[in-house]
Amino acid sequence: MDRRSRIVDGLRVRPGQPADLAGRDPRWSAGGELGSLAATQLDATARELLREGVSALSDAQELLWASDRYALLVVFQAMDAAGKDSAIEHVMSGVNPQGVDVVGFRKPSAEELDHTYLWRIAKAVPERGRIGIFNRSHYEEVIALRVHPEWLDAQKLPDGDRGPAFWAARYEDINAFERHLDRNGTRIVKFFLHVSKDEQHRRFMARLDNPDKQWKFNAADVAERALWEDYQAAYEAALSATSTAWAPWYVVPADQKSVTQALVAAVLLETIEGLDLQWPVVSAAARESNARAREVLEAERVSSASP
């Protein structure tokens, strides 16, 4: 197992095992592969790994597009200010934008509330050959709504208990939905960007202190910050219940953005390369057509070179 594979493996939540968020370091938690470096060395090394990863990811995405057999669905979940937007921006900076779709799920519309909570998710799943990125996702249904169960009222669900069995049923539905996607060629990789409460505080204050960044600050986020422990418990339960062989969760340390971005790129590369994709095979008829086209083009060159 090479270094990248070891690092990726260390981030994965094992199916059937606790996510153990409390035991994972938001700065670094992958067995010392990079964590022994000093802060400046860590940043420089992470940036170099990111550059390499972005370049390799560009080639991998082209092969994914050309093979047209699989789609890749990338899910990002995190507390506010954990760096989801910057991770998407930097990691995907080298890929062809025509092959990537980014979807952010906001408060559901009236039409969406008249369907099951997975309806709008299913509509946004990427088609074959493409990468789809969910900036927040169906997991809000078992995280934010578990912290705020009163929000369930808008979904007009049948009467029933909203205790542990209700959430266990939602985990079961999500696992079945993701299994269906995987069986039909949509590979799923899920990231929880694990930021510390202290680092979130620092980033909130940095936004407030910079007039050009205040537009990124939402005062409502401070109210949600007061529920930090409730959110951590909801994430712990959801990640533990829904990290599967077909749709694994990766807990990525998020206190240093360069590290976060390098690790996300590494996981995506590992995932696409694991598909064992092949370039399309050119048929005999197509090769003959290509040969005739070459003759025409070469004749044009000879003609244009003649006095």
Secondary structure as GFF3:
##gff-version 3
##sequence-region A 1 307
A	DSSP	alpha_helix	3	11	.	.	.	ID=ss1
A	DSSP	three_ten_helix	21	23	.	.	.	ID=ss2
A	DSSP	alpha_helix	39	67	.	.	.	ID=ss3
A	DSSP	beta_strand	71	78	.	.	.	ID=ss4
A	DSSP	alpha_helix	84	91	.	.	.	ID=ss5
A	DSSP	three_ten_helix	97	99	.	.	.	ID=ss6
A	DSSP	beta_strand	100	104	.	.	.	ID=ss7
A	DSSP	alpha_helix	110	113	.	.	.	ID=ss8
A	DSSP	alpha_helix	119	123	.	.	.	ID=ss9
A	DSSP	beta_strand	131	135	.	.	.	ID=ss10
A	DSSP	three_ten_helix	138	141	.	.	.	ID=ss11
A	DSSP	alpha_helix	144	147	.	.	.	ID=ss12
A	DSSP	three_ten_helix	149	155	.	.	.	ID=ss13
A	DSSP	alpha_helix	164	183	.	.	.	ID=ss14
A	DSSP	beta_strand	186	194	.	.	.	ID=ss15
A	DSSP	alpha_helix	197	209	.	.	.	ID=ss16
A	DSSP	three_ten_helix	214	216	.	.	.	ID=ss17
A	DSSP	alpha_helix	220	225	.	.	.	ID=ss18
A	DSSP	alpha_helix	228	242	.	.	.	ID=ss19
A	DSSP	beta_strand	249	253	.	.	.	ID=ss20
A	DSSP	alpha_helix	257	273	.	.	.	ID=ss21
A	DSSP	alpha_helix	284	305	.	.	.	ID=ss22
###
